[in-house]
Amino acid sequence: MANLIMADQNGSPSAASQRILERAYALKTPDEAKTLYRDWAVSYDQQLEQGLHYIAPACIAQILGNVLEDRTALILDIGCGTGLVGTYLVGHGYSVIDGLDFSAEMLNQARNKRVYQTLIQGDLNTVLDIPDQTYDAGISCGTFTHGHVKADALDEILRVLKPGACFACTIHREVWQSAGFDSKFAQLMASGVAELESMNEQPFYKNAPDDGRFCVIRRL
């Protein structure tokens, strides 16, 4: 964990940022995750972007920007949190974005950014209150990690995407096998439900090891 903790402006690690990240990486269940994000919502942006130099939202937004030419496409930001990814999407010229998260407190912070046309409170471990084939594209950053949803959530995500829609997401390397993402990806490709367009290992934090897989899959 220590090699993920970045220095503050004085060159010393941020103790608050270190504690919250250690707590996040110790999550075991979705209920624990919901409690964490309730407590973290107000300070989330500052601690992640300034304290830890969290670059994953900018990276995944750029990846979607490279494959989705239509800047008027209807995008679902899955696990949108406080709206970090949505802000970067707007910077890439996208104008029609909905946000989905299971934390009411995080959604309240996202609402203040005014980058989403609709915010939806929903749990990927259940059936979402969204009609089939609603969205032109999906994006998710930081949702597929410790104590969150398992790989079966991809079925529900693909359900709400239109045929031909792309889904850009990050998956923490430590849950790639343990949460079943390796086998789920293989199943989706073998069954003809989706195809994998790209997958690269990159860091979530500046100057840190490559701790995540940045993927683009396309619904067929």
JOUR-V517008 format. One line per field, one symbol per residue. phi: phi as a letter, one per 40 degrees, with the letter a starting at -180 (. if undefined). psi: psi as a letter, one per 40 degrees, with the letter a starting at -180 (. if undefined). burial: + if it has 9 or more other ideal C-beta (glycine too) atoms within 8 Angstrom, else -. Layout:
phi = ???
psi = ???
burial = ???
This chain:
phi = .dccccccccgbcccccccccccccccbbdcccccdccccdccdcccccccbfcbddcccccccdcbbcccbccbbccgcfcgccdccccccgcbbbbbbacbcccccccdccfbbcabbcabccbcccbcdfcbcabaabgccadgbccccccccccdcccdgcbbbabbcccbdcccgccccdccccccgcabccaabcaccbdgbccbabbbbbbcc
psi = ddeehiiadeeiihddddddddddeeididdddddddddeddeddddddddefhedddddddddddegdheeihhhhhfebefddddddddeeieghihhiehddddddddddfeidhhhhiheeahighiifdidiiihhedgahebiidedddddddeiiheiihhiihhdeedddeeddddddddddeediihdihihiidihfiigeihhihihh.
burial = ---+++-+----++-+++-+++++--+--+-+++-+++-++-+++-+++-+++++++-+++++++-++----++++++++++++++++++-+-+--+++++++-+++++++-+-++--++++-+---+----+++++++++++++++++-++++-+++++++--+++++++++-++--+++--++--++----+-+-----++++--+--+++++++++-
